[in-house]
């Protein structure tokens, strides 16, 4: 006797959700999965210059590169002779909300 009706639908949904969770866990554990940032490589600043075009400064082992990024590829535009200062970190939502609340009460 097989599962049918609503019970079968819930069992299939539970199986699919469990499968997604197991695959996500396995993907995080696999080396080179691409979900973890590489050590020594980070984006310092980024500026949109069009709907799908960006100019990005990437720090690669202490050397900073200016890259042009389009939907068709990435091009090295310039190698910076001296590293730029790090871009200011964006405040989290809680910090921004606290600042807005303090401005309203003042």
N, C-alpha and C positions, 0 to 999 in steps of 0.2 A: 504494500500500500504506500503510495508516494505522497509527498506533500502537495497540496493543491489549495487554490484560493488565496486568501490573505496570508495564511501561515507560510505558504510557499514563497510568496512575494517578499515577506519579511526575511525569510531564511536566505533568499538570493541576495537581497540588499545587504544583509549582515555579512555574507560571504564576500561581496564586492568591496565593502568598506574595509574589512579585515585584510583583504588582498592588497588594497591601496596602502594601508598602513605598513604592512610587512615590506612591500616594495620600496616605500619611502625610507624606512629604517635601513634596508639593505643598501640603498643608493648612498645614504650618508656614510655608511661604513666602508664602502668600496674606495680604494685609493684611486685618485685621479678622476673622481666623478664630476669634477668641475663645479661643485657647490661650495667648496671652501676656497677662500682667497689664497693666492700664492704668496708665500713669504718673500719679501723683498720687492713686491710689485703692488702699487696702489695708485689710485686716481687722486691727484692733488686738486685739480680744478676741472670744471667742465662748463662749456658755454654752447647753447643751442644757437646756430646761425641760420637755421631753416627748419622746415617741418621734420626732416629726417637727416639733417646734417648737424654735426657737432664738432667743436674744437676741444680737445682734451689734453691736459698736461698729466703725464704719467711718470711716476717716480719708479725707476728700475734700478735697484741697487745703489741708490744715491745719485744717479744721473737722471735728469729730467728731460723728457722728450715731449715735443708739441706734435700731436697727432691730429689729422683730419679724418673724421669718421663719417662715412656715408652708408647708404644701404647696400652699396656695391663693393665697399672695401675700406681699408684703413691705410692711410699714407703718412709717412714721416714728413712733417713740414719743417721742423727745425729741432736741433739739439741745443738746449739751453746751456750757456757756458757756466752760469752760476744757478744753483737751485733757488726757486722762489720760496718765499715763506709759505708755510702751510695755510691753506684757506681756512677761514674761521669755521668752526664746527657749527652746524645748525642746531639750534636748541630743540630739545624734545617737546612733545605736545604738552606735557605737564608744566614745563618751565614757561612755555609761551602762554599757557592759560593763566598761570600765576601772575605773569607780568601784566596781562590784560586786566585781570581782576584788580591788581593794585592800581592801575591807571584809572579804572572806573571809580574806585573808592576815594581817590585823591581829589 
